[in-house]
Amino acid sequence: MEKNEIRVYTAQDSLQADMILETLKNNGIPAYKKDLGYASVMNIYGGYSNGGEEIYVAAENQEKAAEILEGMGYDLKA
């Protein structure tokens, strides 16, 4: 992924983040998630986090990713 990554969404938990990542991947958009706060510790010890996870894509894919997320029913303006 390029150095110009853009946060496109903050998922509520790791399950939602994984679902978003898979959908973006299936649409040809590389993406990754970044744990917020203690979410990474929860993922290590519990295998699941509800601490929030930010979703990042390359700047060039931001618009397409936003369209996909809105199509999934996520409000990007909140």
C-alpha positions in Angstrom: 0.0 0.0 0.0 1.2 3.5 -0.7 2.4 6.0 1.9 -0.7 8.1 1.3 -3.2 6.1 3.4 -6.5 7.6 4.3 -8.8 6.5 7.2 -12.2 5.8 5.6 -14.1 4.4 8.6 -13.9 3.5 12.2 -15.5 0.1 12.9 -17.1 -0.6 16.2 -15.3 -3.9 16.7 -13.0 -6.4 15.1 -15.9 -8.4 13.6 -17.2 -5.4 11.7 -13.7 -4.3 10.7 -13.0 -7.8 9.3 -16.3 -7.8 7.3 -15.4 -4.4 5.8 -11.8 -5.4 5.0 -13.1 -8.6 3.2 -15.7 -6.6 1.2 -13.1 -4.0 0.1 -10.7 -6.8 -0.8 -13.4 -8.5 -2.9 -13.8 -5.2 -4.7 -10.1 -4.9 -5.5 -9.3 -2.4 -2.8 -6.3 -3.2 -0.5 -7.0 -2.1 3.0 -5.9 -2.6 6.6 -7.2 -2.0 10.1 -5.5 -0.3 13.0 -6.6 -1.1 16.6 -7.7 1.8 18.8 -6.6 2.1 22.4 -6.5 -1.2 24.2 -8.2 -3.0 21.3 -4.9 -4.7 20.3 -4.6 -6.2 23.7 -8.1 -7.5 23.6 -7.4 -9.1 20.2 -4.3 -10.8 21.5 -5.9 -12.2 24.7 -9.5 -12.6 23.7 -9.4 -13.0 20.0 -12.0 -10.2 19.7 -12.1 -6.5 20.4 -14.9 -4.1 20.8 -12.6 -1.1 21.3 -12.8 0.2 17.8 -10.7 -0.3 14.7 -9.8 2.2 12.0 -10.0 1.1 8.4 -7.3 2.6 6.0 -7.0 2.5 2.2 -4.7 4.2 -0.3 -5.7 7.8 -1.1 -6.4 6.8 -4.7 -9.0 4.3 -3.5 -10.8 6.6 -1.0 -13.7 7.5 -3.2 -14.4 3.9 -4.4 -14.1 2.6 -0.8 -16.5 5.2 0.5 -19.1 4.2 -2.1 -18.7 0.6 -1.1 -19.1 1.4 2.6 -22.2 3.5 1.9 -23.6 0.6 -0.1 -23.1 -1.6 2.9 -25.2 0.8 4.9 -22.4 2.6 6.9 -22.8 6.3 7.5 -19.5 8.0 6.7 -20.7 11.4 7.8 -21.1 10.5 11.5 
